[in-house]
Each structure stands twice: as C-alpha cells, then as structure tokens.
C-alpha cells in the first residue's frame, strides 16, 4: 500500500492522525519512547504461550527466558512474506544471539508500541514496509539488550563493561562465560541505554546470511496456527448468507427452516447479511441453504464488464486532470512524425488467498477479544470497538499466521466487522465466522480494472514524447482511507506512471477516477501491478519504432538511474541477453521500481506451433538495499513472479449485469505448478538502507512475458490476461 | 455409526454422514492440519491419504470413507513423508504455509509410487494443489531433493 510519509490519514470521523516527517524521525530514534521499559503483553498464542511466561522483559520487542530462549515480538502480520524471520534477524543480530535460541511471538494490537513507523500512530502491515520501518528500531532493541547484558555481566564479574563480549548466544570475559538466561533478570532490571551502539555491518553474523525461516517447522507438520485452527470453550461457527452483490440488503427474511436445522443455535441479521450460527461448520453450512431471503439490490452495480471498459475508454479519450507534466508532450506529439498509440485494458483481480477469510470474536461487557490475522490492528480495534460498544484499547487482538493476504486483510468495514456484528448478538460466546471460497470471491475486494491510453513519439532513434491517460476506480475514495488521496485523483491509478523512471523529455500523465459500485482494495503492489505492464510493453513498442534493442533503449532512458541500471545490467548479463535462443523461444525484459526496490526480469517464452506458449525461465535481478535474508528475498521474488504470472496468464474477475461471474477456483483460475517457470534470482550487493521485497517482485513479470510474445509475433499486447494462446 | 481408521487409530463416529471428512477431522476430532480451501476439490489444501492414495477430504462425505484407512499430516510417518518434510525445511519452501499440508501429502503420495519423478511427473502429480504464494519453484526442487535423499538411504 502506498502509505507514505507526510500524508494525513483519516481513520474515522473522530480521529485523524497526522503523519509527519518530524513524528517519523522522533519515532525512529531510540530515545523516542518506543523501546523504553514497556514490556510486551504475552500473547495468548496456543503455540508458545507457556514458553514465554515469566521471561524478563528488556523492551517492547525482546524478552529472554531463564533457560536462554530469546523471544522476539513480531509487530507485523506474517502472511508468508517472511517477517517473522526478517524482523527477528534484526533483533538477534544486534543482541548477539544464536539463531536457534530465538523464538517468535506475535505482538498484540497496541499502536503505542507496535506502530508502523512509516504510518505514524497506526499499527499495520503493508507497502512492503515491514523491514524498512523496523531496520533501526529493531536493531536498536537488540543492541540495547546486548548492552544491558554486558552491564549485568560486568557487575557480576567485577570487570569493565567494555571488556564483555557477546556473540553467538554466549556472554564472555576471558575464559569466563555465561548463557543469556543466567543474567537476564539482572540485566532486564537495568536502565535501558538511550543510544545503544549498533554493529558495524562488516561484523554482521546473521544479516546477509541465508539463515533458515522461523516458520518452516510449524508450517510443515500441520501445527501452525491460523484462524481456522482456533478452538475455544463453547465456541460456535457462523456462516453468513450475503447478498448476490455487494451493497445488497435484506428485504425479507424467513429463517424458520434454518433455525430448525440440527445444530443451529441462532440466526442473526447483521448489516451486510444474515448469519447462521451453529455448533460446527457443517451444521451452519447446511442450515444456511435453508434461509429464504429476498434481497434489495437497488444500490448495486448493473453494468457488465464490457460496458465498464467502454465507459473507461470514453473517459480516457477526453482530457482530464494532469497529474504530471514535463516538457510539452502534446506539442511534441503534434510535431512528431513517428507516433505510436495504444489502448490498454486490465481486469479486476481477486486476492483469492487459499485460506478463505475468517475471524474469531468474543464480545463481553467492557471488552472484546479477537483471534485472527490482523493486517491493520489499529483500524480493526477502532471498528470492532464501535460495533461492540467498547473503547479501541479494550479490543484485544490475538494475532495469528495469515494464510495469505496480499493486501486483502488490510481493509476497513469488512469481514472483521461482520464477525463482530454476529458475536455482539451472542455475548459471552466465542464465535468463529468462516467464509467459504464462494463467500470469499463474492465478497472479495478487487484490484481495480483499468484502461490506459498512451501516445508516444520517437525521433532519430530516441523516445521523445509520452502522453498517458489512466482511468480506473479509486481504491480509497469513500473509505476511511480517503484522507490519503492527495490532489484530485487517487494516486494508485497512476502509481509507477507518474514517477516515470524513464527519462522521456516530454511527458504528460493524466488520471481519471471512474465510480463503479464494486469494492476494491490494494492487491499485491497495488497500482504497480497493472501499470508496470502498461509502461514496460509500451517501452518495447517505442523501441521497435526507434529500431532499437529493448535493453539498449532502456539503458539510454535510465542513464541517470544507477540502481535501475544495476538491476537491468545484472538481469541482462545473467540471462545472456545477446545469446541466441533455441528456435521458438524469445525473450522479453521489464524493469520497475516499487516501494523503493528495483527489479528487472527477463522472461524466456516458448511459442508452440499451435500458438500456445509457455514461460520457461525467468531471470530476476533485485536491488532492495541491504539484503537482510537473501533466501527470503529470493523466495519473495519467486513468489511475486509466480503470482504476477498467474494474473497475467489467466486471472480476471468479470461482471455480468453487475454480478461477479467467478464463484470458485474453476472459474477464477490460479496458476498451477505446471505453468511455473524456472526462476533465477540475483541480488545486487548494496549497503543502502533496506527496502521491501513482498510486492516489488510482482509488477515486472507481466510486461516481461508480454514483451517476449511481442518479440515472437510482432503483435503488441495491450490486454490482460494473456490467455493460453498468442 | 460409521467406523474408520485415522492415523492408525480406530474411530466410531455417530455424526451426520453427509459431513465431509475435512470437517470430521477439523470440527469433530480437532485435527486441524488439514485445511479448507475451496470445498470443491479444486485446490488440494484438504489433501489426505485414503488407503494410501491422495484424496480431497473437503468433498468426501463421511459415508464414503466408512472402514477406510485415513492418514493426515498429523499422523504421517512414512520414509517418503519424512523425506518430503525434511526437504521442505531444507529448502524453506513455505511462505504463508496454508496450502502446504496438502502439498506435502500430495508429494508424499507421489514419492510412494514414483521414486524418481521428473519435472513433468511432478507437475502432473501436483497439479491439483494450488499455492497462492506460488512456492511451486521450490516445491519442485524439494520433491527432487526428497527423492535424492531417499535414493541415498535405499
């Protein structure tokens, strides 16, 4: 998500949080009060609650048990991107811990200690910001504890603190040694150093190394705890009958048969539907089918996808808000001889996490407790607090592993609110609201569909002009995030276009919002997910018009972007760009920056005689600053490529008279293993501050593949998904 | 009353015979390693072994598994399973992890019938298991590695 500094977020009518540079700096400094003395509340996690009891607390992020287990609080949601490994690495590195003595515990919802430093006073995960915002904070947390252990050892052994060494989980002075646990209680009682000294990067033992993930064991023996796994005494399961279209309402309900169905405890209406609450999933599922509901669909969308695309094209053909202007693109185009134009169409996409969304809520007098994977705990606390009639701080969230998210769980007024609406009607009972796959796709919040019109010009072998108009639905308009919109148009519509990294001398970017009555949301890499495809395929069209190799033109246009050139050149070298490929195989390249991280990808695609094609290999180069864990970075590039390819090949949510046509995976087809190419990832060595890797691997792939197909057929590709034939 | 064996233990179950095996495991027996993904045998997150073969437990009513021998990730303990699990850890295959119980059960079944699968055979055997994090590249690698490790021990 594009939560940037210096922006204002309006979380609800009553509170607005000012995110200022000053606040950001204050929060990132160690003396800012984030680390000092505030122990973290033990999370009632079934997996490790006992292990962490009575452990001396060093700061909000770190405690050490008497038997020398180092427990790190993970303030971000782990949706598979590897934060429980990466964040832990930062603390363990500076502490001097052994990797196998370190354990994780998800932090509770508490923005006073666990806010995202890039988002001001809000706790949350997104925008590939987890490592980036925690880089100084968590290293400082580890370094402070290291100095406290050194001080405790110095006092115990009556030697100068400066002579105490801590490394690989051992505190030592000469031949004298101690494990952490023996000194933890004394050390934790000391004052927290205000300015702990961080390690010189040349001394890193864990950062930059391929150390194993912390979640592999639990996720390979069935014991990792996701929301579905929560079992509480007396817990009930709820399934909701939702209207066939979002924004529908109940007109008439007859629940007689459902209530009489075995195992049903209650049928309750909530603002977005009707919930059947039963003793278990299957009883609720059977009874839900017995509900007789007339829906009021008067507020719902009525158009089909082709009509919506036509409406977007209509808007794109007219002048609109100019969001960026450099030189004079309209004049340059008027005078140019060689003009290339393209009209792009990009579909709605669903996150389609394999874990359908779900949430466990228990509402009591003056408190409310939730168990789920919360991507934005601060917003969830506010919204659930309003529903349950308690203060946000009385909403306790037990954070669990997320079975995927890709942005889906960072949403206001959604499934969490529905679960709370049900639970408040059954006070004192824990209720697990479960979505089926059909519920999940129907109530998905889609990556917006979009239309782009571009005209470009080349002269003397150079790209001289680019006029771009993007039309899409706003993600934030009309939501609690509306305060993030700067200027007349939601920035995600032109994300990546309006910070065009290619040095086109005459550039104009226009953007227009189109209101559509469909719920949208940030989908892994947000606007970049489609916009990079548009930019990169158009660059190849310009290259062809300029009679230039696509790499040569990119090098020319990126001459003043050293990090862009770095990934471009590395990918080109590792892919042997100039080497002749076997007959039937072509290459395509794409380069894109998102969330501060540069990625270049070369796709090798085989086109068969029957026009089917297969992506055989992808070579990827990434520059994300310091590589905290190279293997996790590689995994995120592989995953970003795979998910981006899945979308590029076959994903589209379509509407027929306003109704979403895809109900399950037979209609919303995710890529399967047989379409996954071989992937080679190369990391540019860097000493820059780390940026994220969760999203940036995704944007380039669709363009790289489309460019390979363009090279094969000479036909420009301007529409996604690509389908299975050229 | 329906009888079946799960992970070597005999069970007598007096519940709605329509209940899919997935929900028998999860809601009745609290064995939650097997996951709900689609409810239509499209994603493979619910894969368990029935009489040694991989099946989708979300679409198998209890009445259809009477007297069957069921194995779930909680009880899997064959040489192939252990090799697959170990390779999954060595390669750090998992990301969100939600689909991985099903992936591991499918991979185990593959190695039980094919000691040295090719990429194409892996792709065919694993085609029923979706991974939204797209860990497919490592899944392929881990199955090869598990096969290699088993080959060395044999």
Interface residues (C-beta under 8 A of the other chain):
Chain A: X79 X80 X81 X82 X212 X213 X215 X216 X217 X218 X219 X220 X221 X222 X223 X224 X226 X228 X229 X231 X237 X262 X280 X281 X282 X283 X286 X351 X352 X353 X354 X355 X356 X401 X402 X403 X404 X405 X406 X434 X436 X437 X438 X631 X632 X635 X638 X639 X641 X642 X643 X645 X646 X664 X665 X666 X670 X671 X672 X673 X674 X676 X677 X678 X679
Chain B: X16 X18 X19 X20 X23 X26 X27 X28 X30 X31 X32 X33 X34 X35 X36 X37 X38 X39 X40 X42 X43 X45 X72 X73 X74 X85 X88 X89 X92 X93 X94 X95 X96 X97 X98 X99 X100 X101 X104 X122 X123 X124 X126 X127 X129 X130 X131 X132 X133 X134 X135 X136 X137 X138 X139 X140
